[in-house]
């Protein structure tokens, strides 16, 4: 007897079979490793950084550099995919963006996040989920002293940057009392102030000066007019209160500031520099690497304010004759700059460590490989074997010139005081 089949039933069964096959394929892809974010085809990464707002060039520079460094690259036959989330450089937004990222995606690690105040809220979330934090764009102690093993830094710390400048200033004849500060009024600025205080103490600063820094550091709210320090509010252009705080300090102490150590971002520091120069101040203004070298240069050149500006860099200068710099310039094209170079270096550092893992790629194996990593990254020495979680100690003190930032030596610094 001939069997009769219901066409609708056959279609339904076929669809169910295809769905099951698809589920099996997906399961196979996602169970190939014990680590979240690893499939047979990809290693998925996440990054939460400032992509919109006053300081968006910082996040977009890192994003472009990371993307260029990972494009077309594979590790154990897996491509590296990265999901970027915007946080506006605000802690509350960073927390929300990180939580959304982890809810929506499995990621192997977090790469290239921007900033100290944002790291203060995102690092605990990442640690709770055992997610490594790699190559964050900040030199704060938060990611170095007593940091979890899962934090892996590329760059030198702010303490190293500040020490390099202050030591050069002292050797050029500036006294500790003539060193003042202008900083962002949050974790970024306070970290820099603490490093500056420690550096000045080693240089022989008076107890009164050190006590003033301590007073600023333990205070809350507006920290202006408490010592040789001016502050501004993050993501705002308002530099006038910080400027007047420094002038009030000069008046009350009877000592003129000669060097201003700043922990700012490019836009606000431009406003501060413009105001100080319009008021006739001849302060040497020193910017940390986080400030954003390219954007600061372009903003200052627009106002013809290039004299007396120095900056510490934690990547090679853009005209350096090094393979990593030349490769980055080729891969980035018109997007090549100081921050995108750092993003590029961070991405290539990650690739090298991942490729050196001898067996299965897991978070534990990755972190173990970090501790054994010592290699030359196209002219940049990377070394994690000395017991800390920072790969590079590179700090270059540079001066803004018409051709861009160029390395300065002690004689150059002394000439700026003439």
Secondary structure, 3 states (H helix, E strand, C coil): CCCCCCHHHHHHHHHHHHHHHHHHHHHHHHCCCCCCCECCCEEEEEEEECCCCCCHHHHHHHHHHHHHHHCCCEECCEEEEEEEEECCCCHHHHHHHHHHHHHHCCCCEEECCECHHHHHHHHHHHHHCCCEEECCECCCHHHCCCCCCCEEECCCCHHHHHHHHHHHHHHCCCCHHHEEEEEECCHHHHHHHHHHHHHHHHCCCCHHHHHHHHHHHHCCCCCCCCCCEEEECCCCCCCHHHHHHHHHHHHHHCCCCCEEEEECCHHHHHHHHHHHHHCCCCCEEEECHHHCHHHHHHHHHHCCCCCCEEEEECCCCCCCCCHHHHHHHHHHHHHCCHHHHHHHHHHHHHHHHHHHCCCCCCHHHHHHHHHHCEEEECCEEEECCCCCCECCCCCEEEEEECCEEEECCHHHHHHHCC
